[in-house]
Amino acid sequence: MLRIRFERMEHMDIRNFFLQFFATLGFLYTNAQHTTGNWDTYVFLTNQKPVSVVVDLDFGASPASKEKRNAIVIQLALRQVLHDGMPSRSEIPILDSIENALADELNNSLGAQYTGRYTQEGKRSFYFYSNDTSDCRQRITIVFRRFSLYDWKLVISADNQLSYYKHMLYPTAKEMERIKNRRMADALQAKGDKLTAPRKVVHYLFFNSETNRKKFAREVQDSGFVVENAGTEMGLKDHPFSLHISRTDKVDNESMDKVSLFLWERALHYFGKYDGWETFVVR
């Protein structure tokens, strides 16, 4: 029996609709993913309108993030905007070409690292980090000679705290849980799972004290969870008290977002950490 589990990652229905819809259109994923990095995407709503983010999740902890402390932000106005502020399908190819051209030009000329993009209300912003910004505007101007119909703005700023990356691109803890759930669903589907059959799902948590672990366990048992194991994990100084619980659930994105975020929030209430889930493939 094949089991799949998340690797640990330290550090509404309408949402799922938007994510699936945009992924179908194909503009959530960037051609820049041919570069190194751990790329992913997510969508959230602001004033009931979507914001689409594509980000290299590894940049913030990479050696490059400690060396490249100047942010380069290029914002362009979309030309074919849907009612929700996103680009039309017909505009996506040229936006991809602009993205790749900027990434190639700035990397080759300035050693700049592309870290992601942010799309909202008819505008798309590309975020780079670099040591050298001296020739930046000229290099970007060269790129846009090939895309002269687009208006663009440039911001260059010292960013020792990686504020643009952390606050504009990097997902919140909740968004990260959704990303991990989607990755798990993708892994199951790649093994032939249609995600329609309920099955036993085991969840992993850690707590700072035996008392808080017991309080959490009592609460979630009222929601149908069963305690599988409670032990002490070596090497987890702040949260050494482990807990494995299980319940039979569906494993599609919407279902697992509800389950995992419920456990994540309740674990926080008891000073705990939610560490992902494990299940088996159903073909």
N, C-alpha and C positions, 0 to 999 in steps of 0.2 A: 504494500500500500504506500503510495507516494504521498509524502507530507511536504507542505511548503510553509516556511515561516519567514517573517521579516528579519532581516539583519537589523541589529540595534542601531539607531541613528541618534547619536548624542546631540548634545548641545541644549436642505430645504428643497427640498425637492427642486425648486427653481434653479438652484445652483447646479445640481446635477444635470438638469435640462440644458442649461447654457453650456456646460462643459462638453456634453455629448454633441450638441449642435455645432459648436465651434470646431471641435475635433473633426467632425464630418466635413466641414468646409476646408479644413486643413491648414488654417492659419495660426493655430496655437503653437505648432511645432516649427522651430526655426531651422533653416538650412545651415545656420552657424553651428549646428550640433556636430558637424564633421570635425570641429575643433575639439581639443581635449576638454574634459570637464564632466560634470554630473548634471546634465540638463533636464529640466522638467518644466511643467507649466501648470498654472492654476487660474481660476476665474473667481472673482468675488463681485458683489453688487454694491454700488454706491448710488443712493437715491433711485433704487430699482433699475439701474442701468449697469451693464457689465463692465468690469475692468479685466483685461487680459494681461497676464504676466508670463514671460518666459525667462528663466533664470538658471545660471550655473550655480547649483547648490553648494559646490565645493570651494568656490572662490574665496569666501570669507575666512576659511581655515587654511588656505594654501600659502606657500612661501611668497607667491606673487603679490598677495594682498598686503604683505608687510613691506614690500619694496615699491609697489606702484601706488602712490598715495595722492595722485592728482586725478580727479574725476573729470571726464569729458562726456557731456550730455548733449546729444543732437536730437532736437525735436522737429518733426516735420508735420505739416498739415495734410491729412488724407484728402484725396480728391473725389473719391466715390464712397460716400458715407451712408450707412444704413441708418434707420430710425433710432437704433440703440447706440449709435456712435461708433460702431465697428466698421471696418472696411468691407466693401462688397467683394464677392468672390472673384470678380473679374480684375480687381486691383491687386489681389494677393501676389501674382507672379512678379509684378514690377516692384512691390514692396520687398519681396524676397531678394530681388536683384540688388536693390539699394542696400539692404542689410548686409549681404555678402560683400558688396563692393566696399562699404565702409569698414567692415571687419578686416578685409584683406589689406586695404590701403593703410589704415592706422596701425595695423600690426606690423606690416612690412617697413613702414617709414618711421614709426615712433616706438615700436615695441609695445603698443597698447594692447591690453587684453579686453576682449569683449565679454561682458558679464550678464547681459540680458536686455530685455525691452519691456516697455510698459505702454499699453494702448487703452485710451479712454476718450470718449466724447470727440471723436474725429481727429485725434492727435496720436502720434506714435513717437516715443522717445527711446533712443538707443544709449546704453550706458557702457562706457569704457573706463579703464584705469590705466595710468601710464606714469612713468617717471618724467618723460620728455613731452612737453606740450608746446614747445617753441614754434613749431611749424604746423601746428594743428589746423588752424583755420584755412591755410593755403591748401593743405591736403584734402580737407573736406570739400573745399570749393572745386578742386579737381574732380572729385567723385560726382558732384552734382552738375557738372557740365554735361554729363551723360543723362541727367534726369532734370532738365531745366524747367520743367513744368511745376516742380515741387518747391514750395517755400519752406525754408528751414531756419532754425535758430540754434545758436551754440552757447553753451555754458561751460566754462572751464573754472574749476575750483579746487583748491587744496582740500583734501578730505582725509585727514589722518585717522578719523574714526569710522571711515567707510559708511558715512551716514546715508548717502544715496543708495548704496547697495542694501544696507540693512533696513531702511525705511520705505524704499520704493520697490525693491525687487524681492528681497528675501521673505518667504512666507511666515506668517504667524504660526504659533505652535498648533493651533487648530487646523490651519491650512496644511501644515506638514503632515498631520494625521490623515487628512483627506488624500494627500499625495501618496502616502504609504499604502492606504487602502486601495487606491487605484492601481498602484504597482503590483500589489498582491493579486488583485483581480486579473490584471494583465498576465501575470505569471500562471495563474490557474487556467485561464483561457488558452494560453500557449500550450498547455498540457492536454487540451481537449475538453476542459470543463466548461459547460454552458452556464454555470452560475445559478441555475434555477432550483436545484435540489437543496433543501435544508440539510445541514449536517452538523456534527459536533465541532465546535470551535473552542480552542483553548487560548486563554488570555494570560499575559504575564505582567506582573506588577511588583514593585518594590516599595517598602515603607521604612520610615525612620525609626519606628518603634513597634514592639509587639502589640502594644495597646491599640495603636492606630490601625494596624493590620487587622486585628480582631473586629474593631468597629466597622471597618470597611466591609469585611467579609459578611458580617451580620446583615448589613444594609443590602448588599447585592444579592444575598440569598433570598431575600424577599422578592427580588425580580427574576427568580428562577435560575440563578447561577449556582453551580456546585463547586465546592472547594476540592481541587485535585491534589494539591500539595502546598505545604507551608514550611519553609525552611530558612536557613541562614546562608546567604551567598557570600563567599569569600571575595574580597576585593572591592566591595561596594561600601565604602566607608560611611557615607551619609545616609544610605538607604539599604541596610544589610538584610532586611527582613523580606524575603521573597514570598510571593503568593501566586499560585496557578489556579485559575478558575475556568469553568467551561459551561457552555449552554448550547443547545441546538438552535441554529439560526440560518437564515439565508446569507449568502456571501456576495451578493451583488453590491455595487458601490453604495447605493442608497441605504441598503440595510446595514452594511458594516459601518458606514459613517455614523448612523444613529447609535449603534451598539458601542463602538470604540470611543466615540466622543462622550457618551454617557459615562463610561468607565474612566476615561481620562479626567473628566470634570470631578467625579466623585473621589477619585484618587487624590487629586489636588486638595480637596476639602480635608482629607486626612493626612496631608503632608506626604503623599506618595507619588510615585511615578508610574505611568502606564508605559509598557515596553513592547507592545505589539501583540499579534495573534498568530495562531498556527491552525492549520486544518489539513484535510486530505482532498485529493482530486476525486471528483465524481464524474465519470464519463457516461 
